[in-house]
Structure formats: structure tokens, C-alpha cells
Amino acid sequence: MNPDPTTPGTTTLRGHSMMAEPGHATDWRHLLAHEAAVESGLYDALPGTAAEVAERAGLGLDATRAVLGLLVVAGYATATGTRFERVPQDPEAEALLVTQARALRRWSQVLGPRLRSRTAGPEAARPPAPLRLDTLAAVARPVVGPVVRACLNRLPAGSRVLDLGGGHGAFARGFAAQDVPVVLQDLPAVVDRVGPGLAADGVQVHAGDLHEDLAPGPFGVVLLSTVTNMFNARLNRDLLAGVHDILVPGGSIAIVSYLRGRTPIADAFAVQMLCFSDGGDAHDEDVYRTWLGTAGFTDIEVNDLREPPQSIVVATRSG
């Protein structure tokens, strides 16, 4: 975990994602050792000698000693003589590391089979674990400001924003902080979890499957951040047509994702979508322009964000 040199005992989030820039990805060996330490209770048994930790956690001594050694190399633990101690870490970074380790395992289990069949996966493969909403919010946080500003530049006076599929709430809270009326829509199970907290921050919620039940409009802007990359062409064409219909005339759609051809990370993201969705992809700019044009949008613009290097595609409802 790349230590933040400005704050001892803390970490930055850079590199703690499967979408890390080339040269900044966390060592896969360190990821798996960290995940094992979290899930086995090894960390909870620190501090102590290898023998003490193994006894407390009910682990094998040789295995515990081996993993502790690698955790020291990775910077997740320290050793003084024979005694080991955990290095305090940023909770968000730590959660991202576990998520990254699980994604790495998922790649190793399903990538080969999915080269032959898009929905294939060995029976031994773990189902993809749902991402923690706070982890998703941490990943989104660097782009919240630029995305909110881009949307507000397109927002007709007096209209509302719909954050579609934005369950972690980072964008919705960003709009609410600007005194913009905002509705967040996500699946009922997500809304049940986040609704009370969002309401306290001035965000309205709508529970519904975005393929079947879009929040009642009209809206001045509809934001879809890392949503369309989860779906295939047919589902996205239908979704964009539905979004068009709930916008006010002159309202805009804003799509945030990794676009193939605009950043090398999009190629890794495409494989991530291959492993974690049944039809998603790092759709490229031309594909979005075609879909949006077919749905009745005009004035299509694509701009790149800095970190993470996603892009924002904005377009206006005509008529």
C-alpha cells in the first residue's frame, strides 16, 4: 500500500483499484496477503509474535509466519524482533484493497471461460461480492466536483437533477450542497440503505429498476455515472431513449465512464466489465454518439476527467 509520505501511518487511494494507472497498481501478492489477513482474523490477533497471533486466530503457525513476513514487506505490518504489529491504514484505502483482491480473484476464475461464453464461470468461482457503498463513494469522490460543475453548466433554470444509479450518493450530495433539487434513483435494496441519510442531506430518492421504472420527470439533467458500462447495446439504447423522455426540452444527459480509446485504463476496465457483468463494456465515443443520436440527443460533447481518467459525455434533448 503506497504510503502517503506527508502523513505517517496513512495511505493515499492511488493504486488501490483495478483501474490504477500503469506503474501504480498494488502488487497482487500484497493484495491477496492483505485480504487473507482481513478475512482470517490475523489482523485482529495483532500485535504479538507469530505463535501468539496463530493461537489467537486459530491459524497454522507456519502459514501465519509466512503471511506476516509478506505483510511487513508490503508495509501493512511492522516487526520488532519476533513481535509483529499492524500499521494503521486509511479505512477507505483498506476497503479498496480488499475489493481489489476480490476482483483479482474473480478475473483469475472467470476470464478464461468468458473468452468462450460471455456469462460463463467455473462452478468454484465466488459470485462477485457487492461493492460497499462507501467504497464506491471513495472511488467517485475525486470526480464529484468536475462532474457536478459540468452538469450545472447544462442545467436549465429551476429544474431538477436525477442521479440515476448513483446509490453511494456522492454526486447527489454534491448537487444538494449547491442547493440544486436532486433525486437519486437506485434499486430498492440500495435505497432502503441510503434513503434516510440522503434525506437528511436534502436528497430525494426513488426506488426502482432503471430498465423498468425511471423516476417521474421532468428533469433538467440526468446523470449516469459508471452505469451504462454495465449494460449491452440493446439495454443502453432503451435506457437512453427513456432518459430522453423524462428530460425537459433543452435538458441534458451526462454519462461518466471509462471510454475505450481515450485512456489505456479503459482496456483494463473493459476486462473488469467482462468479468463482472453479463454485457457491459468500456463503450467508445463513437458508440455513445450513435446511441445518443438515435435517442434524439444533439450537441454531443466528450470531455476527459483527470483522476481517475474517466470521460464525461454530455448531450442535449432536442425539441
Secondary structure as a PSIPRED ss2 file (coil, helix, strand):
# PSIPRED VFORMAT (PSIPRED V4.0)

   1 M C   1.000  0.000  0.000
   2 N C   1.000  0.000  0.000
   3 P E   0.000  0.000  1.000
   4 D C   1.000  0.000  0.000
   5 P C   1.000  0.000  0.000
   6 T C   1.000  0.000  0.000
   7 T C   1.000  0.000  0.000
   8 P C   1.000  0.000  0.000
   9 G C   1.000  0.000  0.000
  10 T C   1.000  0.000  0.000
  11 T E   0.000  0.000  1.000
  12 T C   1.000  0.000  0.000
  13 L C   1.000  0.000  0.000
  14 R C   1.000  0.000  0.000
  15 G C   1.000  0.000  0.000
  16 H C   1.000  0.000  0.000
  17 S C   1.000  0.000  0.000
  18 M C   1.000  0.000  0.000
  19 M C   1.000  0.000  0.000
  20 A C   1.000  0.000  0.000
  21 E C   1.000  0.000  0.000
  22 P C   1.000  0.000  0.000
  23 G C   1.000  0.000  0.000
  24 H C   1.000  0.000  0.000
  25 A C   1.000  0.000  0.000
  26 T C   1.000  0.000  0.000
  27 D C   1.000  0.000  0.000
  28 W H   0.000  1.000  0.000
  29 R H   0.000  1.000  0.000
  30 H H   0.000  1.000  0.000
  31 L H   0.000  1.000  0.000
  32 L H   0.000  1.000  0.000
  33 A H   0.000  1.000  0.000
  34 H H   0.000  1.000  0.000
  35 E H   0.000  1.000  0.000
  36 A H   0.000  1.000  0.000
  37 A H   0.000  1.000  0.000
  38 V H   0.000  1.000  0.000
  39 E H   0.000  1.000  0.000
  40 S H   0.000  1.000  0.000
  41 G C   1.000  0.000  0.000
  42 L C   1.000  0.000  0.000
  43 Y H   0.000  1.000  0.000
  44 D H   0.000  1.000  0.000
  45 A H   0.000  1.000  0.000
  46 L C   1.000  0.000  0.000
  47 P C   1.000  0.000  0.000
  48 G E   0.000  0.000  1.000
  49 T E   0.000  0.000  1.000
  50 A H   0.000  1.000  0.000
  51 A H   0.000  1.000  0.000
  52 E H   0.000  1.000  0.000
  53 V H   0.000  1.000  0.000
  54 A H   0.000  1.000  0.000
  55 E H   0.000  1.000  0.000
  56 R H   0.000  1.000  0.000
  57 A H   0.000  1.000  0.000
  58 G C   1.000  0.000  0.000
  59 L C   1.000  0.000  0.000
  60 G C   1.000  0.000  0.000
  61 L H   0.000  1.000  0.000
  62 D H   0.000  1.000  0.000
  63 A H   0.000  1.000  0.000
  64 T H   0.000  1.000  0.000
  65 R H   0.000  1.000  0.000
  66 A H   0.000  1.000  0.000
  67 V H   0.000  1.000  0.000
  68 L H   0.000  1.000  0.000
  69 G H   0.000  1.000  0.000
  70 L H   0.000  1.000  0.000
  71 L H   0.000  1.000  0.000
  72 V H   0.000  1.000  0.000
  73 V H   0.000  1.000  0.000
  74 A H   0.000  1.000  0.000
  75 G C   1.000  0.000  0.000
  76 Y C   1.000  0.000  0.000
  77 A E   0.000  0.000  1.000
  78 T E   0.000  0.000  1.000
  79 A E   0.000  0.000  1.000
  80 T E   0.000  0.000  1.000
  81 G C   1.000  0.000  0.000
  82 T C   1.000  0.000  0.000
  83 R E   0.000  0.000  1.000
  84 F E   0.000  0.000  1.000
  85 E E   0.000  0.000  1.000
  86 R E   0.000  0.000  1.000
  87 V C   1.000  0.000  0.000
  88 P C   1.000  0.000  0.000
  89 Q C   1.000  0.000  0.000
  90 D C   1.000  0.000  0.000
  91 P H   0.000  1.000  0.000
  92 E H   0.000  1.000  0.000
  93 A H   0.000  1.000  0.000
  94 E H   0.000  1.000  0.000
  95 A H   0.000  1.000  0.000
  96 L H   0.000  1.000  0.000
  97 L H   0.000  1.000  0.000
  98 V H   0.000  1.000  0.000
  99 T H   0.000  1.000  0.000
 100 Q H   0.000  1.000  0.000
 101 A H   0.000  1.000  0.000
 102 R H   0.000  1.000  0.000
 103 A H   0.000  1.000  0.000
 104 L H   0.000  1.000  0.000
 105 R H   0.000  1.000  0.000
 106 R H   0.000  1.000  0.000
 107 W H   0.000  1.000  0.000
 108 S H   0.000  1.000  0.000
 109 Q H   0.000  1.000  0.000
 110 V H   0.000  1.000  0.000
 111 L H   0.000  1.000  0.000
 112 G H   0.000  1.000  0.000
 113 P H   0.000  1.000  0.000
 114 R H   0.000  1.000  0.000
 115 L C   1.000  0.000  0.000
 116 R C   1.000  0.000  0.000
 117 S C   1.000  0.000  0.000
 118 R C   1.000  0.000  0.000
 119 T C   1.000  0.000  0.000
 120 A C   1.000  0.000  0.000
 121 G C   1.000  0.000  0.000
 122 P C   1.000  0.000  0.000
 123 E C   1.000  0.000  0.000
 124 A C   1.000  0.000  0.000
 125 A C   1.000  0.000  0.000
 126 R C   1.000  0.000  0.000
 127 P C   1.000  0.000  0.000
 128 P C   1.000  0.000  0.000
 129 A C   1.000  0.000  0.000
 130 P C   1.000  0.000  0.000
 131 L C   1.000  0.000  0.000
 132 R C   1.000  0.000  0.000
 133 L H   0.000  1.000  0.000
 134 D H   0.000  1.000  0.000
 135 T H   0.000  1.000  0.000
 136 L H   0.000  1.000  0.000
 137 A H   0.000  1.000  0.000
 138 A H   0.000  1.000  0.000
 139 V H   0.000  1.000  0.000
 140 A H   0.000  1.000  0.000
 141 R H   0.000  1.000  0.000
 142 P H   0.000  1.000  0.000
 143 V H   0.000  1.000  0.000
 144 V H   0.000  1.000  0.000
 145 G H   0.000  1.000  0.000
 146 P H   0.000  1.000  0.000
 147 V H   0.000  1.000  0.000
 148 V H   0.000  1.000  0.000
 149 R H   0.000  1.000  0.000
 150 A H   0.000  1.000  0.000
 151 C H   0.000  1.000  0.000
 152 L H   0.000  1.000  0.000
 153 N H   0.000  1.000  0.000
 154 R H   0.000  1.000  0.000
 155 L C   1.000  0.000  0.000
 156 P C   1.000  0.000  0.000
 157 A C   1.000  0.000  0.000
 158 G C   1.000  0.000  0.000
 159 S C   1.000  0.000  0.000
 160 R C   1.000  0.000  0.000
 161 V E   0.000  0.000  1.000
 162 L E   0.000  0.000  1.000
 163 D E   0.000  0.000  1.000
 164 L E   0.000  0.000  1.000
 165 G C   1.000  0.000  0.000
 166 G C   1.000  0.000  0.000
 167 G C   1.000  0.000  0.000
 168 H C   1.000  0.000  0.000
 169 G C   1.000  0.000  0.000
 170 A H   0.000  1.000  0.000
 171 F H   0.000  1.000  0.000
 172 A H   0.000  1.000  0.000
 173 R H   0.000  1.000  0.000
 174 G H   0.000  1.000  0.000
 175 F H   0.000  1.000  0.000
 176 A H   0.000  1.000  0.000
 177 A C   1.000  0.000  0.000
 178 Q C   1.000  0.000  0.000
 179 D C   1.000  0.000  0.000
 180 V C   1.000  0.000  0.000
 181 P C   1.000  0.000  0.000
 182 V E   0.000  0.000  1.000
 183 V E   0.000  0.000  1.000
 184 L E   0.000  0.000  1.000
 185 Q E   0.000  0.000  1.000
 186 D E   0.000  0.000  1.000
 187 L C   1.000  0.000  0.000
 188 P H   0.000  1.000  0.000
 189 A H   0.000  1.000  0.000
 190 V H   0.000  1.000  0.000
 191 V H   0.000  1.000  0.000
 192 D H   0.000  1.000  0.000
 193 R H   0.000  1.000  0.000
 194 V H   0.000  1.000  0.000
 195 G H   0.000  1.000  0.000
 196 P H   0.000  1.000  0.000
 197 G H   0.000  1.000  0.000
 198 L H   0.000  1.000  0.000
 199 A H   0.000  1.000  0.000
 200 A H   0.000  1.000  0.000
 201 D C   1.000  0.000  0.000
 202 G C   1.000  0.000  0.000
 203 V C   1.000  0.000  0.000
 204 Q E   0.000  0.000  1.000
 205 V E   0.000  0.000  1.000
 206 H E   0.000  0.000  1.000
 207 A E   0.000  0.000  1.000
 208 G C   1.000  0.000  0.000
 209 D C   1.000  0.000  0.000
 210 L C   1.000  0.000  0.000
 211 H C   1.000  0.000  0.000
 212 E C   1.000  0.000  0.000
 213 D C   1.000  0.000  0.000
 214 L C   1.000  0.000  0.000
 215 A C   1.000  0.000  0.000
 216 P C   1.000  0.000  0.000
 217 G C   1.000  0.000  0.000
 218 P C   1.000  0.000  0.000
 219 F E   0.000  0.000  1.000
 220 G E   0.000  0.000  1.000
 221 V E   0.000  0.000  1.000
 222 V E   0.000  0.000  1.000
 223 L E   0.000  0.000  1.000
 224 L E   0.000  0.000  1.000
 225 S E   0.000  0.000  1.000
 226 T C   1.000  0.000  0.000
 227 V C   1.000  0.000  0.000
 228 T H   0.000  1.000  0.000
 229 N H   0.000  1.000  0.000
 230 M H   0.000  1.000  0.000
 231 F C   1.000  0.000  0.000
 232 N C   1.000  0.000  0.000
 233 A H   0.000  1.000  0.000
 234 R H   0.000  1.000  0.000
 235 L H   0.000  1.000  0.000
 236 N H   0.000  1.000  0.000
 237 R H   0.000  1.000  0.000
 238 D H   0.000  1.000  0.000
 239 L H   0.000  1.000  0.000
 240 L H   0.000  1.000  0.000
 241 A H   0.000  1.000  0.000
 242 G H   0.000  1.000  0.000
 243 V H   0.000  1.000  0.000
 244 H H   0.000  1.000  0.000
 245 D H   0.000  1.000  0.000
 246 I C   1.000  0.000  0.000
 247 L E   0.000  0.000  1.000
 248 V E   0.000  0.000  1.000
 249 P E   0.000  0.000  1.000
 250 G E   0.000  0.000  1.000
 251 G E   0.000  0.000  1.000
 252 S E   0.000  0.000  1.000
 253 I E   0.000  0.000  1.000
 254 A E   0.000  0.000  1.000
 255 I E   0.000  0.000  1.000
 256 V E   0.000  0.000  1.000
 257 S E   0.000  0.000  1.000
 258 Y C   1.000  0.000  0.000
 259 L C   1.000  0.000  0.000
 260 R C   1.000  0.000  0.000
 261 G C   1.000  0.000  0.000
 262 R C   1.000  0.000  0.000
 263 T C   1.000  0.000  0.000
 264 P C   1.000  0.000  0.000
 265 I H   0.000  1.000  0.000
 266 A H   0.000  1.000  0.000
 267 D H   0.000  1.000  0.000
 268 A H   0.000  1.000  0.000
 269 F H   0.000  1.000  0.000
 270 A H   0.000  1.000  0.000
 271 V H   0.000  1.000  0.000
 272 Q H   0.000  1.000  0.000
 273 M H   0.000  1.000  0.000
 274 L H   0.000  1.000  0.000
 275 C H   0.000  1.000  0.000
 276 F H   0.000  1.000  0.000
 277 S C   1.000  0.000  0.000
 278 D C   1.000  0.000  0.000
 279 G C   1.000  0.000  0.000
 280 G C   1.000  0.000  0.000
 281 D C   1.000  0.000  0.000
 282 A C   1.000  0.000  0.000
 283 H C   1.000  0.000  0.000
 284 D C   1.000  0.000  0.000
 285 E H   0.000  1.000  0.000
 286 D H   0.000  1.000  0.000
 287 V H   0.000  1.000  0.000
 288 Y H   0.000  1.000  0.000
 289 R H   0.000  1.000  0.000
 290 T H   0.000  1.000  0.000
 291 W H   0.000  1.000  0.000
 292 L H   0.000  1.000  0.000
 293 G H   0.000  1.000  0.000
 294 T H   0.000  1.000  0.000
 295 A H   0.000  1.000  0.000
 296 G C   1.000  0.000  0.000
 297 F E   0.000  0.000  1.000
 298 T E   0.000  0.000  1.000
 299 D E   0.000  0.000  1.000
 300 I E   0.000  0.000  1.000
 301 E E   0.000  0.000  1.000
 302 V E   0.000  0.000  1.000
 303 N E   0.000  0.000  1.000
 304 D E   0.000  0.000  1.000
 305 L C   1.000  0.000  0.000
 306 R C   1.000  0.000  0.000
 307 E C   1.000  0.000  0.000
 308 P C   1.000  0.000  0.000
 309 P C   1.000  0.000  0.000
 310 Q C   1.000  0.000  0.000
 311 S E   0.000  0.000  1.000
 312 I E   0.000  0.000  1.000
 313 V E   0.000  0.000  1.000
 314 V E   0.000  0.000  1.000
 315 A E   0.000  0.000  1.000
 316 T E   0.000  0.000  1.000
 317 R E   0.000  0.000  1.000
 318 S C   1.000  0.000  0.000
 319 G C   1.000  0.000  0.000
